[in-house]
Amino acid sequence: MRLRSLPALAAAAALLAGCSSVPEGAATAAALVCPPGDPGCDPVQPVGPGGTLAMDMGNFFFDVTDGVAATGAVEVTVTNVSDAYHNAQFLGAADGSELPEADGGATGVGTVLLFPGEWTVICTVPGHRAAGMETTITVYATAEEAEAAESAASM
């Protein structure tokens, strides 16, 4: 019985050898490049009321002192209570965000473009994040949610 199926198996293998699962020309196809400024090609940006946040930062800590944020452009004021430079990078913030930063004893302001959700904030100075200079900020979907959270926090 084995001898009879061997020629059929060889014929099937010969037929399949000529088949390819990749269409001809696909190997040389280039990815679609969207020219900047074309409708539908620009990065998605958060739309909403934004808000303001005030944060103290120092040697290896962040402390939100005032404000809440809703989706959109959030103005972040950082007060550096240490003598060394620090910044507050919101990981994954939308293109066009400005890094809030300040030298020791100074205040800085930046506008960060954020969607609703939890955001990790770090200091990008080498070694600072590893030393604990990291926090999480909540950005709310609407101004009403942000106001409700602010009211609940002040009680």
Protein Blocks (a to p, Z undefined) as FASTA:
>chain_A
ZZmmmmmmmmmmmmmmmpcfbdghklmpccddddehiahkaccddedebiaddddddehi
acdfbdcddedjdddddddfbfbdcddddehiaehiacddddehiacdddddddeddddd
ddfbghklmnopacdddddfbfklmmmmmmmmmZZ
